[in-house]
Amino acid sequence: MSFRIHLSVIALLIASWGTSASGQLPSWESDNKAGYQAYKEGRYLEAENYFVAALGRAEQFDNGDSRLITALNNLAGLYVGQGKYSGAEPLYLRALSTRKKFSGAEDTELASMLSNLGVLYTDEGRYSEAEEVYKRALEIREKVLEPEDTHQASILSNFGTLYFVEAKYSEAESLFQNALTIQEKMFGPENLDVATSLNNLASVYREEGRYAEAEPFFQRAVAIREKLLASENPQMAVLLSNWANLYESEGKYSKAEPVFKRAVAIQEKSLGAMHPEFAASLNCLAVLYFLEGKYSKAEPLYQRALKIRETSLGPEHPSVAESLNNLGTFYRKRHNYAKAEESYQRALGIWEKTVGPDHPNSARALYNLGVLYYDEGKIVEAEPLIEKSLASMQTSLGPYHPEVAKLYATLAALYVTRSMFDEAESSCQHAIEILEKSSLPDYPSLVAALNTYATLLSKTNRKAEAELLETRAMTYSAKFHERNNAK
């Protein structure tokens, strides 16, 4: 399982200043504007040079000069985009402190700066702190009675991103939809912020198993960004990786691979080889190789992504848990059970600490640990873990999500092993019902569930029914291969 990545909106500040006799103001203004333009175009190293120069000039101005606040905010926003989180936070906090000391006004600019800080906290996995600053930003907007504008949409989008990574999908969808409505009203249908909201909504639909709804949103977002951005822009890479994840979820591996590879190439070139988003795309490509059985290609990518994440994000970050969870599955498949258990246990510990025990990712790690015990023949230890994971997934994702069906299918196989045939049959029926009603069936999971059911029927002397299910399984297997090989 690869956790899907998203786009947030960092609000950089642009100000116009009149010319002074000293000539300082135009120099500050030109550095700031050039940095802003380079940032928007994904030229982060150039942007950093300009913003550092702008901050150096602003330090020479009077205490409390608004240009200092702008320079601090913009350099911090760039550092977030570069994954330099430890450098970003003191700049944001200094900007907010300076603003409070010399102005104290609660206005739309303050709300946007708080939203930026929320993006940083979200990326660092500090979710409770992020929620606090987003709520404060929205309260300020309500207090000053400002009309809906691009800053309001950015705050809504960023708050929605927090809910997305916390798996609060209905809340995230509502905020993303509100942001999209504002953006389309202000800018029309072709705008970069519109593309961000389309991507974010599509990511929600993908996580909820609403694949048919997700596809056109990703297509529209990619079309907008290809029209308005350079082909090497890192934001394009994030969007491409998300779209490829949809293909992977649908079992369209041949379509997913070239899109993942394009995203990886863009990010390595534009962000560098130690950026967290580059690691996320490496991890996604590794998952694809694993699903395709290309294990020799998957393992080095998993290891590389883990090393980048531990170095750039710290050893207790949720993204580190994602890499560990995926490595655990790799080791389990290769029958290295000791390493698999170590990886799963560490992933579960991180996720339960950072996102909580009821988050889908915690349930996934619990499920994987249960499957590991099942593979090792530790059936008694496996059963309660998988049952607990199923209950958690039903609560967080809903009773008809494709992942819930996979858990039912796994439990059915376990129950068959224990000769608990009534429980196994009920679980098989639940799994098949969910998977066959999906808008785009997960054929591998459906084939596995049908074969488990067929085994159950054979063991209970219903061989004619078993043969019918085996035939259905072969039909779905053929459909899967046909779909995956379709150009």
BELLINGI-V445167 format. One record per backbone hydrogen bond with DSSP energy under -1.0 kcal/mol. NH is the residue of the N-H (numbers start at 1). CO is the residue of the C=O. E is the energy in kcal/mol with one decimal. If there is no record, write none. Layout:
NH&CO&E ; NH&CO&E
//
This chain:
27&23&-1.1 ; 28&24&-2.4 ; 29&25&-2.9 ; 30&26&-2.8 ; 31&27&-2.1 ; 32&28&-2.5 ; 33&29&-2.7 ; 34&30&-2.3 ; 35&31&-2.4 ; 36&32&-2.3 ; 37&33&-2.4 ; 38&34&-2.3 ; 39&35&-2.4 ; 40&36&-2.4 ; 41&37&-1.6 ; 42&39&-1.6 ; 43&38&-2.8 ; 44&42&-1.4 ; 47&43&-2.3 ; 48&44&-2.5 ; 49&45&-1.7 ; 50&46&-2.1 ; 51&47&-2.9 ; 52&48&-2.7 ; 53&49&-1.9 ; 54&50&-2.5 ; 55&51&-2.5 ; 56&52&-2.2 ; 57&53&-2.1 ; 58&54&-2.4 ; 59&55&-1.9 ; 60&57&-1.5 ; 61&58&-1.6 ; 65&62&-1.9 ; 68&65&-1.4 ; 69&65&-1.1 ; 70&66&-2.3 ; 71&67&-2.4 ; 72&68&-2.5 ; 73&69&-2.5 ; 74&70&-2.6 ; 75&71&-2.2 ; 76&72&-2.1 ; 77&73&-2.4 ; 78&74&-2.1 ; 79&75&-2.3 ; 80&76&-2.0 ; 81&77&-1.9 ; 82&78&-1.8 ; 83&80&-1.2 ; 84&79&-2.8 ; 85&83&-1.4 ; 88&84&-1.3 ; 89&85&-1.9 ; 92&88&-2.3 ; 93&89&-2.8 ; 94&90&-2.1 ; 95&91&-2.3 ; 96&92&-2.5 ; 97&93&-2.5 ; 98&94&-2.9 ; 99&95&-2.3 ; 100&96&-2.3 ; 101&97&-2.2 ; 102&98&-2.1 ; 103&99&-2.2 ; 104&99&-2.1 ; 111&107&-2.0 ; 112&108&-2.2 ; 113&109&-2.2 ; 114&110&-2.4 ; 115&111&-2.0 ; 116&112&-2.1 ; 117&113&-1.9 ; 118&114&-2.0 ; 119&115&-1.8 ; 120&116&-1.8 ; 121&117&-2.4 ; 122&118&-2.4 ; 123&119&-2.6 ; 124&120&-1.8 ; 125&122&-1.3 ; 126&121&-3.0 ; 127&125&-1.2 ; 130&126&-1.9 ; 131&127&-2.5 ; 132&128&-1.7 ; 133&129&-1.9 ; 134&130&-2.3 ; 135&131&-2.4 ; 136&132&-1.8 ; 137&133&-2.3 ; 138&134&-2.3 ; 139&135&-2.2 ; 140&136&-2.2 ; 141&137&-1.9 ; 142&138&-2.2 ; 143&139&-2.2 ; 144&140&-2.2 ; 146&141&-1.2 ; 153&149&-2.2 ; 154&150&-2.1 ; 155&151&-2.1 ; 156&152&-2.3 ; 157&153&-2.5 ; 158&154&-2.7 ; 159&155&-2.6 ; 160&156&-2.4 ; 161&157&-1.8 ; 162&158&-1.6 ; 163&159&-2.0 ; 164&160&-2.3 ; 165&161&-2.3 ; 166&162&-1.4 ; 167&164&-1.9 ; 168&163&-3.1 ; 169&167&-1.3 ; 172&168&-2.3 ; 173&169&-2.8 ; 174&170&-1.8 ; 175&171&-1.9 ; 176&172&-2.8 ; 177&173&-2.6 ; 178&174&-2.1 ; 179&175&-2.4 ; 180&176&-2.5 ; 181&177&-2.2 ; 182&178&-2.0 ; 183&179&-2.5 ; 184&180&-2.7 ; 185&181&-1.7 ; 186&182&-2.1 ; 187&183&-3.1 ; 188&184&-1.4 ; 195&191&-2.1 ; 196&192&-1.9 ; 197&193&-2.1 ; 198&194&-2.4 ; 199&195&-2.5 ; 200&196&-2.3 ; 201&197&-2.5 ; 202&198&-2.5 ; 203&199&-2.1 ; 204&200&-1.8 ; 205&201&-2.4 ; 206&202&-2.4 ; 207&203&-2.3 ; 208&204&-1.9 ; 209&206&-1.6 ; 210&205&-3.2 ; 211&209&-1.3 ; 214&210&-1.6 ; 215&211&-2.1 ; 218&214&-2.2 ; 219&215&-2.5 ; 220&216&-2.2 ; 221&217&-2.4 ; 222&218&-2.7 ; 223&219&-2.2 ; 224&220&-2.2 ; 225&221&-2.3 ; 226&222&-2.7 ; 227&223&-1.4 ; 228&224&-1.9 ; 229&225&-2.6 ; 233&230&-1.8 ; 237&233&-1.2 ; 238&234&-1.7 ; 239&235&-1.9 ; 240&236&-2.6 ; 241&237&-2.4 ; 242&238&-2.1 ; 243&239&-2.3 ; 244&240&-2.6 ; 245&241&-1.9 ; 246&242&-1.4 ; 247&243&-1.8 ; 248&244&-2.4 ; 249&245&-2.4 ; 250&246&-1.9 ; 251&248&-1.5 ; 252&247&-2.9 ; 253&251&-1.4 ; 256&252&-1.8 ; 257&253&-2.2 ; 260&256&-2.5 ; 261&257&-2.5 ; 262&258&-1.8 ; 263&259&-2.1 ; 264&260&-2.6 ; 265&261&-2.2 ; 266&262&-2.2 ; 267&263&-2.4 ; 268&264&-2.4 ; 269&265&-1.7 ; 270&266&-2.7 ; 271&267&-2.7 ; 272&267&-1.1 ; 275&272&-1.1 ; 279&275&-2.0 ; 280&276&-2.0 ; 281&277&-1.9 ; 282&278&-2.3 ; 283&279&-2.6 ; 284&280&-2.1 ; 285&281&-2.4 ; 286&282&-2.3 ; 287&283&-2.2 ; 288&284&-2.0 ; 289&285&-2.4 ; 290&286&-2.5 ; 291&287&-2.6 ; 292&288&-1.9 ; 293&290&-1.5 ; 294&289&-2.9 ; 295&293&-1.4 ; 298&294&-1.7 ; 299&295&-2.2 ; 302&298&-2.4 ; 303&299&-2.6 ; 304&300&-2.2 ; 305&301&-2.6 ; 306&302&-2.3 ; 307&303&-2.2 ; 308&304&-2.2 ; 309&305&-2.4 ; 310&306&-2.7 ; 311&307&-2.0 ; 312&308&-3.0 ; 313&309&-2.6 ; 317&314&-1.2 ; 321&317&-1.5 ; 322&318&-1.8 ; 323&319&-1.9 ; 324&320&-2.4 ; 325&321&-2.8 ; 326&322&-2.3 ; 327&323&-2.5 ; 328&324&-2.5 ; 329&325&-1.8 ; 330&326&-2.0 ; 331&327&-2.9 ; 332&328&-2.5 ; 333&329&-2.2 ; 334&330&-1.5 ; 335&332&-1.6 ; 336&331&-3.0 ; 337&335&-1.2 ; 340&336&-2.1 ; 341&337&-2.6 ; 342&338&-2.0 ; 343&339&-2.4 ; 344&340&-2.7 ; 345&341&-2.8 ; 346&342&-1.9 ; 347&343&-2.4 ; 348&344&-3.0 ; 349&345&-2.2 ; 350&346&-2.1 ; 351&347&-2.7 ; 352&348&-2.7 ; 353&349&-1.4 ; 354&350&-2.4 ; 355&351&-2.5 ; 356&351&-1.5 ; 359&356&-1.2 ; 363&359&-2.0 ; 364&360&-2.3 ; 365&361&-2.3 ; 366&362&-2.2 ; 367&363&-2.6 ; 368&364&-2.8 ; 369&365&-2.2 ; 370&366&-2.0 ; 371&367&-2.6 ; 372&368&-2.3 ; 373&369&-2.1 ; 374&370&-2.2 ; 375&371&-2.7 ; 376&372&-1.8 ; 377&374&-1.5 ; 378&373&-3.1 ; 379&377&-1.5 ; 382&378&-2.0 ; 383&379&-2.3 ; 386&382&-2.2 ; 387&383&-2.4 ; 388&384&-2.2 ; 389&385&-2.3 ; 390&386&-2.3 ; 391&387&-2.1 ; 392&388&-2.1 ; 393&389&-2.6 ; 394&390&-2.5 ; 395&391&-1.5 ; 396&392&-2.5 ; 397&393&-2.9 ; 401&398&-1.2 ; 405&401&-1.5 ; 406&402&-1.8 ; 407&403&-1.7 ; 408&404&-2.1 ; 409&405&-2.4 ; 410&406&-2.2 ; 411&407&-2.6 ; 412&408&-2.4 ; 413&409&-1.9 ; 414&410&-2.1 ; 415&411&-2.9 ; 416&412&-2.3 ; 417&413&-1.9 ; 418&414&-1.5 ; 419&416&-1.7 ; 420&415&-3.2 ; 421&419&-1.3 ; 424&420&-2.3 ; 425&421&-2.6 ; 426&422&-2.1 ; 427&423&-2.1 ; 428&424&-2.5 ; 429&425&-2.4 ; 430&426&-2.2 ; 431&427&-2.5 ; 432&428&-2.7 ; 433&429&-2.3 ; 434&430&-2.2 ; 435&431&-2.4 ; 436&432&-2.5 ; 437&433&-1.2 ; 443&441&-1.3 ; 446&442&-2.3 ; 447&443&-3.0 ; 448&444&-2.1 ; 449&445&-2.4 ; 450&446&-2.4 ; 451&447&-2.4 ; 452&448&-2.2 ; 453&449&-2.3 ; 454&450&-2.5 ; 455&451&-2.2 ; 456&452&-2.2 ; 457&453&-2.6 ; 458&454&-2.3 ; 459&455&-2.2 ; 460&456&-1.2 ; 461&458&-1.5 ; 462&457&-3.2 ; 466&462&-2.0 ; 467&463&-2.3 ; 468&464&-1.5 ; 469&465&-1.9 ; 470&466&-2.3 ; 471&467&-2.0 ; 472&468&-2.1 ; 473&469&-2.6 ; 474&470&-2.1 ; 475&471&-2.1 ; 476&472&-2.5 ; 477&473&-2.3 ; 478&474&-2.0 ; 479&475&-2.0 ; 480&476&-2.4 ; 481&477&-2.1 ; 482&478&-2.2 ; 483&479&-2.7 ; 484&480&-2.7 ; 485&481&-1.7
//
